[in-house]
Amino acid sequence: MCLSNKLKTISSLKNRQEFFNQNRRMLWGKRFWTKSYCVISVGDGATTAIIERYIKNQRPN
């Protein structure tokens, strides 16, 4: 299992334990995360605003 899947598994379990009723309507079926993930390496030129804009403009699969 790759690192991103481990992180998604752990965070999903913790989130379900603590906040399931609040987040139930936002799930993909019974899934907390989609199957996809993104890993980005940024240098000195990428500001928080640039990264936030990139994330906001992502299209669904």
Phi, psi and omega in degrees: 000131181282164184304316182297321178293322178296316179297318179295320180296311181297313182293325178295314179298315180295318180295317179297320180295321187265326191229023188303312183298322180288327186261357186306318183288347182262002182283156172268092188067242176256006184267140176276319179250156169281174179285345185271166174204165181223135175239125183233134172251128182238151178258198182294338185278347183268113178273168176301321180298319179295316180294317178298319178296318178301313181295316181298327184271007178291140178265150175295153178296000000 
